[in-house]
Amino acid sequence: MGIKIFCDIADINLIKKFNKQKIVKGFTTNPSLMRKAGAKDYAYYSKKILKECKYKPISFEVFADNHKSMIDQGVKINKWGKNVYVKVPVVNSRNKFSGKVIKELNNRDIKLNITAVYTANQTKRILQKINKKTKVIISIFAGRAGDTGKDPLPEFIKSIKLAKNFKNVEILWASVREPYNYIQAKQIGCHIITIPPSIIEKIQKFGKTFSQLTMETVKAFLVDSKKSKFKI
């Protein structure tokens, strides 16, 4: 089975659009995307999204910062729909591992998306807290690691290897920076990649030759020089 593309967005109109596209197999959201989309009431807005996305998997994140409240929010979010994954950050803002939250929600057969993961060691700790039947996504942030000059690929490769014994666990490539990340994620065996709409549209146009790209680039430069009426 090949890699699945999830759309990383909370804008309802864009969810409506991409939900119709076969290339998109699911959706991921986070509190920042919800805020950007103009959500005022988190539960109300999430339920509006679920009216548009009834069947494909979709992740909604807890935003509590202590373990008890994270569990409470996770239980409530889970009740919103059968296609819902509860997104839980791997640590809270005080860098305390969310192992208790992961274990408790997983024991209740709640589908989880563990987010803000950067290392295989974090993946290992997550795997130690879960059973082998309830679905779990582990979201590793490639782009943000790359932004700091670190190569995320070794952490992905080790995480994928660690997760091989868990048929219920999928490794997700998060924080995409360019369309080529889709190829990279596919090559190393990621199960899912979550991508913003603008980059999904670029992936759908894959297939141009280097010769075509050269001609397009040269023509674009020529058009702009003529529009500007440049002279030397």
N, C-alpha and C positions, 0 to 999 in steps of 0.2 A: 504493500500500500504506500502511495506517495505522500508527500507532505501536504498538510491541509492549510489553506489560507483563511485566517480570521481577519475581519476588518476591525481596526482599532479606532472606535469612534463612539460618540454619545449623541450626536446630532440626529434627531428623529427623522428628518427628511432624508439624510444620507443613509440611515439604517434602512428606511423604506426602499431606497434606490438599490442599495447593494444586497439587500435580502433577496431580491429577484434574480441576482446573478449567480449562476451555477458555480463560478470560480470561488465564491465566498461560502465557506462551510460553517462559519460562526462569527461571533462578535466578542470584543473585549472592551470594557469601559474602566474608568478609574475616577476618583473624585475630581481631579484636575480637568479631565475631559467633560465631566458632568457640569462643572462650573462654567467651562467655556461654552457649552451648549445652552447655557442660560437656566439650568435647573435651579429652582428655589426650594422645592420640597422633594427631598431625595427619593422617598418611597413612591410618591405620586408620579414623579417623572419616570422612574424606573418601570412602573406599571404601564405607563403610556408607551414606553419602548417595547414592552412585552406584548402589547396589542398588535404591534407591527411584526415582531419577531417571536412567533409562537412555537417554532419547532427547532430552529438551529440553536446550538449551545451559545449562551451569552453569560459573561462574567460581570457581577456587580461587587464592588469592593466594600468591606467594612471600613469605617473611618474612626472607630473608637481607638483609644491608645492604651487601654489596660485590658488584661486578658479576660476578665469576667464580662466586661462590656462588649469585647470583640466576639465572644461566644454568643452572647445575647443577640447581638446584631446579626451574626451568622445564621442563627436559628430562624430569625424573622425573614431574612433575605431568601433563605432556602424555600420558604413557603410561597414565594411569589410565583413560582412556576417550575414545572418538571424539567425544563431545559436550562435552568439557572445553575451556574457555578458560583459559589461564594469565594470571593477573592480575599485572601488574607496575606498581609505583608509578612515576610520571613522574620522580621524583628519589629519591635515598636520603636518609638522615637527616642527611647532611652537605651536602645541597642539590646533589649532583652528578647531572646529567642522565643518565637511564638509556638514552641513545641506543645505546650499545654492546650492551646487553642486548636492547633492542627489535630492533635490526638482526640480531643473531645468531640469536635465536629465530625471527624472521620469515623469515630465510633458510632455516631448517630446516622451513619450512611448519607452524609451530606457531601455532595460533589464539591471539590475544592480546586481553586487556582492559587497556588502559593506564588506571590509576586515579590519583586525587588530582589531577586536572587542574582548573585554574581559569581559564586564559586561552587566547585564540586563538593567542597566540604559542607557547604550549606545544604546542597542536595542530599548528601549522605545523612545529615542530621534529620532532614525532613522524612526520608525513607525509613528511618528508625522509629518514627512516630505513627506510621500508617499501616493499615491492613492491606491485604492483597486483592481486595474485591471492589472497594468503593473508588470511583474515578477521581484521579488527582492529576492536575496539570502543574508543572513546575516551570515558571516563567523566568528565564535567564536574560538579563538585560545586556545585549551585545553592544548596541550603539553607544550607550552611556559609558561602558567600559572603554570602548574605542576612543571616545572623546577625550579620555584622560591619558591616551597613549598606551593602553594595555590591550593585549591580544586576547579576545574572549574565547577564541576557538578551542584552546586546550581545556578550558573549564567545561565547555559544551561536550567535547569528546569524552571526558572523564564522567560527566553527569549522565550521558546517554548510556555509557557502559554500566554505571552503577544501577541505572533504572531497568536494565534488561531483564532482571528477575521479577519485575513487577509488570504484569500484563495490563494492569489498571492505571499505570502512570505514563503520562506523555510529557516530553520535554518541548517547551515552547521558546522560540527565538523572539525576544521582545526588543523594543526600541530600535526599529529598522531605520537606517539612514539613507539607503539607496536601493534601487531595484535588484542590484547584483547580490544583495544579502539573501534574497530568495534562493538563488543558485547555491550560495555557500551553505545555507541551512539545509537544503536538499542533499547536498553532497556528503555532509557529515551525519545525516540520518535523523535530523530533528523531526518530530512528529507534526508540529504545528509552527507556523510563523504568523505573527499578528502585525498587520501592515496598515498604515493610514491610507485613506481613499486615493490621494493623488499618486501614490506609488503603486497601488493596485492597478490603476489605469495605465501606468507605464509598463507594468509586467504584461498586461494584455496585448501590448504592442511589440513584445519580444519577437526577434527574427530578422531584423534588418542586417544587411551585410555591412562590412567595413567600407566598401565602395559607396554604398548608398549613404552612409553616415558622412563620408568625406564630401560628397556632392551636396548634401543638405546643408552642411556647415559652411562650405564655400559660397553657396547661393545666398544663405542668410547674411553673411558678411557683405556680399555684393549689394543686396537689397538695401541694407542699412546705410552703406556708403552713398548710394544713389539718393536715398531719402534725405540724407544730410547735405547733399550736393557738395561733397568734399572735393577739394582741388589741391594739387601740390604744385 
